[in-house]
């Protein structure tokens, strides 16, 4: 079993016809020049040690060396053995609040960016766990299904913003309900839901939905972002604050973190509430909580352990180059002395 790592370098073999054309052109030019200088018999007497066979052999050796270097760049790999890899971890779904209140800047740079940073740092510390991503405001929407592809998860996370949902609010219950569909009961993995929000303006049935999730074995952790003193919601244009969001009475809206609600959700969900003001502390706290959860084997794969073999082609190519350098275009003396075809007699005649 073998694989090719860099197939693009196979295009290098297209150089061989060009080299062959240049070599044949050179041979044709050399013979033409020799004919101008003297006929074949006279030229053989003037240059008795000149070997046309070795000239051809030198080109073949160089061509083979070139092929070896191309194969070294291609880097073929041979499968040496089959290995079984088992993954053990937890299924973690992040539910990110993308309502307008998350634009408040009571924690720098704002609540939404702080939440993204916390999620990114958590994902960076994970190894074998699977992750998923849900966004919500007045309604919830799927963003990334359960996966071990951390890179794509972080890419989709950075693209999330407050314009993704037209209806405003903090529909935590819908986020919990949507997250429930992410987990595969057949895998029998431990399930974790991490909700990031300021907790304000939540829907009325969030506690009953948390109870339902807890009954299905989902542990709910909440991370509160923002401050309890609150802050206005800026309306920006080209990065500059133009005004602040106002209510129907024309009063500036002050959004505050509802710690009590978030703590209640975490308590019902058999999880814990974590203060998201300090990123490193929040990440450390959630990782400590995840370490307490028993890991479950959810994936086992067999694959061949492939090893690169480019070094063999590289070494043989270097050997051929050195051999070509040492190979002279003169006839070999001891072969000439064998006189296999009675060449000396023909010359004397």
N, C-alpha and C positions, 0 to 999 in steps of 0.2 A: 504494500500500500504506500503510495507516495502522493505528494501534492507539490504544486509549483507556487512559490511565494510571489515572484515578480514576473508575471507573464509578459509584461510590456517589453521586456528586454529581448524577447524572441524576434522583435523587429530588427535586431542587430544582424541576424543572418542574411538580411537583404543586402548587406555590404559585400557578401561573398561573390555574387555575380559581377559586381563592379571590380573587385580585386582580380577575378579571373580574366575579365576583359582587359584590364590594364596589363596583366602579366602576358597574355597572348599578344597584345599590341607590342609589348617590349620585345618578345621573342621574334615577332615578325620584323620589327625594325632592326634588331641585331643581325638577323640572317641577311636582310637586305644590304646592310652595311658591310657584312663579310663578303658578300658576292661582289660588291664593288671593289673590295680590296684585293681579293684573289678567289680562284675557283676552290671547290671543296677539297680536292686532293692536296692542292698546294697549301691551303689554310691548315689542314691537319698536320702537314709536315712542319709548318711554322709554329703551330701551337699544339704539340702532340699530347700535352697533359690536360687540355681543355675537355671537360665532361659536360655534355648537354643533359645527361641523365641526372647529375647532381643539381644542376640548375632547376630542373623540374621538381626534384625531390625537396629542395629548399623551399620552393613555393608551397608544396603540399604540407610540409612541416609547419610553416607559418600559418597556413589556412587552418590546420588542425589546432594550433595554439590559439588562434582567434576564436574558434568554436568553443574551446575550453573556457576562455575568458567570458564569452557570452553566457555559457551555462553557469558559470560562477555567479554572474549577476542575476540570472534567473533564480538561482538558489533552490534547487529541488530538495525536498525533504522526504525522508523515508520514515514510515511508521514502524517503531521498534516494538511497542507493546500496547496492550489495551489496559486502560485504567478506569476504575469506577469512582466517580466523584459524587459524594453525598453532600447536600446543602441542608443546613439546619438554621432556622430563623423564625421570624415573626412577620405576619402580614400587617403592615402599617399604612393606614390611610390618613393623609393630611387634609383637613378641611379648612380652607383659607377664606376668611371674610374679605370680600372685595366691594363692600358698600362704600358710599361716599364718605362716611364717618372715618374710614380707615386712612383718609388723607390728612387727618388732623396731625399737627406737628408737635404734640406735647412730648413725644419721644422722637429723637432724631434718627433718620431724616424725616420720616413720618411712620405712622403705624403699619401701613402696608409694606413698605420697604423693610422695616424692622422684622415683620413676620416672615418675609421672603428670606431674609438673612438667617433667621433662626432655623427655618426648614432646611436651607442649604447646608448649614453647619451640621445639623443632625444627620442628613443624608451622607455628608462627607465622612462621618464617623461610623457609618454602617458597613457591614461586610457581606453577610449572606442573607439579610432580610429583604423581603419584597416590599415595595412601596407603591402607593397610589396617590392620586391628587384630585380633590374636589374643590370647586369654587362655589361660592354662594353669596347672595345679598338678599333681595326679596324672594328669590328662588334659587335652587341649587342646580348645578350643571357639572357633568363629568369633564375632567381635564386630562388625566392620565390613568389608564387602568393599572391593575396590579402588575408590577414588573420588577425585574432586577436590573433594568437599564437605568442606572442612576443619572447618566449624562443627559439622556433625553428628558428625564423627569425635571432636572434642573433647568433645562432649556425652556420647557413649557411653563415652568414656574415663573421664570423671569418675564415671560410675555403676558402674564396675568395683570389686569388693571381694572379700575372701577367702571370702565365703559363696557365691560363684557356682559353686564346684566342691566336691562333698562329699569326693571322694578327695584325700588330701594327698600331697605329694611335689613333685618338680621335673622333670616329664616334658618336658625340652627337646626330646628326639627327636620326640615327638608334635607339639610346636609347630612344629618345622621341617617335618615331614611335612604338617601342615595348611596351613602357609604356602605350600608348593609348589603347592597347588591354587588359590591366589589369582591366580597369574600366568597371563596369556593368551599362549601361545606365538605366536599369530597376530600379535600386536602387535609382536613382536620388540623389546621394550623391555629396557633393562638392569634387572636385578632385584636388589633389596637387601633383606636381612632383618636387622632390628636387634632383638637379644634383650636384654631387661632382666631381670636376676636376680641373686641372690647366688651362684648356681651350685652351691649345696650340695644334697646328697641327690638328685643327678641319676641318670637311668637309664643302664644299661650300654651301650646301643647308640647313644648320642648321637653318637659320633665317626663311626660308619659312616653314620648319617643325614646328618651334615654333609658327608661325602664325596659322597654321592649328590646332595645339593643343589648342591654346588660343580660337580659334573659337568654339571648342568643349567644352569649359568651364573648361579647365585645367589650373590652376595657376602654373607657373614655377618659382621655386626659385633656385638660383645657389649659391653654396658655393665654393669659390676659395681657393685651398690649394697650398702652395708653396710661393715663393717670386718672385718679379719682377726682381730682380738681377740674379736669376737662380742658378743652381747647376748642376754638372755633374751627370750622371747616373751610379752608382757603379755596378760592376759585382763581385759578391761575391761567395766564395767557403768555405763551412763549417763556415759561419758567418764572414769571413774575406774578406776584399776588395782585389781582385786580380788585377783589372784594371778598366778602365772606358769605357763606350760605345763610339765608334768612328764612324764617318760618312765614306762615300766612299773615301774621301780624306785623311783619317787617322787622322782627327782632332777630339778632344774630343768634344762630343755633350754637349752643355749647354742648359738645358731645363728651361724655364721661365714661370711664371704664366701670362696668357693673361687676365688681369682683364677687359679690354675693351670688349672683346667678351662675357665674362660671364655676364657682366652688360647689354649688348645689348640683350642677350637671355632672361634674367629676365625681362627686360623692355617690350619686345614683348609679353612675357607670362603673363603680368599683375602681376608679382611677385616682388621679390626684390633680389639684390645681397648682399651676406654676406661674410665677410672676415673670413676665417677658420683658421687663424694663432693661435688664442687663442680659445681653445676648449670650455671653459665655456661661453665666450662671444658669440661665434657662436651658441651654444645651446640656450642660453637665447634669442638671436635675432630671431631665427627661431620659438621658442615657442611663442614669442610675435606676430609674424606674423600669426601663426596658430590660436591664440586666436581671431584674428580679423575676422576669417572666420566663417560663420554661421554653426552651427552643424545641421546635418540631421539625422533623425531617420532611421536607416537601418536594425534594427533587433529587433524583439520582441519574447520572448520565455516564455512559461509557464512551470513551474516546481514545484514539490512538495517540501515543506520545511520539510526535514527529521531531526528528533531529535534522539539522541542516547538513548538507553534503557539499556545499559550495567549495570548501577548502580542498577537496580532492581534485576538482576541476581546476582550481587556481594553481595548485602545486604542479599538476601535469602540464598546464599551459606554460608555466615558468620553465619547467624542464625542457619543453619543446623549443622555447625561445633560445635557451642556452645551447641546446643541441644544434639549432640552426646557425648560431653564431660560430660554433666550432666546426661546422660542416663546410668545408671548402669546395669550390667548384672544380678543383683539379681531380684527375683520376687518382684512385687509391693505388699506391705503389705495389702492395703485395698482390692485389687483384690483377694489376697489369702484368706482373711477373708470371702469373699462372698461364697467360696466353691461351685462354680457353678456346678462342676461335681462330687460332693461327694468324693473328693480326701481324706479327713480326715478319712472317714469311711473305705475307701479301705486300707489306711495305717494301721488303727487299726486292721482290719481283718487280 
